């Protein structure tokens, strides 16, 4: 059973999500929070599998709450799935750096929401070309580049660099396997090695890293 914490400052929104989740046989709502501070506190106390986190909340927003949760949970047991609207996603870039495992638009259909929660609960990340790629193109092109010299991309093999580039373009493990004529298990191993070598938390951070180090160019 997947335990989900709902974090949104609008009670009606939380009620809507609760109704969707309660109809799923493999999910249960373990708590609700109306602001980021409360979300971080409840998450670290009760360790839900997934926190469904709104970006914009009063006082402590979803980005800072995500940072607090990830800092307090270095083992990565709690996964954060951000909710946002497309027009205010300068926050999303910061959320990815804070440790979010992905994000969805608030108008996502119920089946897609449930599917994304299951993906994140398995320890994977939601990196959909239709959302993540467009946002990364927009904000990584204009955003500052942090110092990444401590984890140079040169530490990767040619194959690992190739796999990282395809991950950054939003391809799934199965799609990468087809593109490179590899088994899906081999691709999964390559992705795992990339994350370990670069000290990254998950697939979403791998996407950000690939853009920041210039392996993939925004709009390419």
TAMO-V811661 format. One record per residue. N is the residue number from 1. PHI is phi in whole degrees, 0 to 359 (* if undefined). Layout:
n | phi
N | PHI
N | PHI
//
This chain:
n | phi
1 | *
2 | 271
3 | 271
4 | 237
5 | 258
6 | 261
7 | 235
8 | 201
9 | 281
10 | 257
11 | 299
12 | 295
13 | 295
14 | 299
15 | 297
16 | 297
17 | 294
18 | 299
19 | 298
20 | 294
21 | 291
22 | 290
23 | 271
24 | 268
25 | 291
26 | 251
27 | 226
28 | 213
29 | 275
30 | 261
31 | 173
32 | 225
33 | 220
34 | 259
35 | 207
36 | 295
37 | 298
38 | 294
39 | 298
40 | 296
41 | 297
42 | 295
43 | 299
44 | 287
45 | 281
46 | 249
47 | 49
48 | 294
49 | 290
50 | 221
51 | 252
52 | 271
53 | 247
54 | 287
55 | 285
56 | 263
57 | 218
58 | 292
59 | 64
60 | 261
61 | 276
62 | 294
63 | 294
64 | 294
65 | 298
66 | 297
67 | 300
68 | 294
69 | 295
70 | 293
71 | 292
72 | 275
73 | 227
74 | 298
75 | 284
76 | 73
77 | 287
78 | 262
79 | 254
80 | 249
81 | 247
82 | 279
83 | 243
84 | 207
85 | 250
86 | 299
87 | 282
88 | 233
89 | 266
90 | 298
91 | 288
92 | 294
93 | 303
94 | 294
95 | 296
96 | 297
97 | 293
98 | 288
99 | 120
100 | 298
101 | 269
102 | 151
103 | 205
104 | 230
105 | 280
106 | 292
107 | 265
108 | 301
109 | 291
110 | 305
111 | 299
112 | 289
113 | 298
114 | 297
115 | 297
116 | 295
117 | 298
118 | 296
119 | 298
120 | 294
121 | 297
122 | 283
123 | 93
124 | 262
125 | 226
126 | 268
127 | 230
128 | 269
129 | 305
130 | 289
131 | 239
132 | 301
133 | 299
134 | 296
135 | 292
136 | 295
137 | 304
138 | 289
139 | 263
140 | 288
141 | 295
142 | 255
143 | 282
144 | 291
145 | 257
146 | 288
147 | 287
148 | 244
149 | 295
150 | 290
151 | 227
152 | 294
153 | 295
154 | 296
155 | 289
156 | 272
157 | 286
158 | 301
159 | 294
160 | 295
161 | 296
162 | 296
163 | 296
164 | 300
165 | 298
166 | 286
167 | 301
168 | 295
169 | 273
170 | 91
171 | 282
172 | 282
173 | 301
174 | 296
175 | 292
176 | 295
177 | 301
178 | 294
179 | 293
180 | 259
181 | 58
182 | 239
183 | 283
184 | 296
185 | 296
186 | 294
187 | 298
188 | 300
189 | 295
190 | 298
191 | 299
192 | 299
193 | 293
194 | 299
195 | 298
196 | 294
197 | 296
198 | 266
199 | 67
200 | 260
201 | 285
202 | 197
203 | 296
204 | 297
205 | 295
206 | 295
207 | 297
208 | 300
209 | 300
210 | 299
211 | 288
212 | 294
213 | 275
214 | 86
215 | 295
216 | 233
217 | 261
218 | 303
219 | 87
220 | 275
//
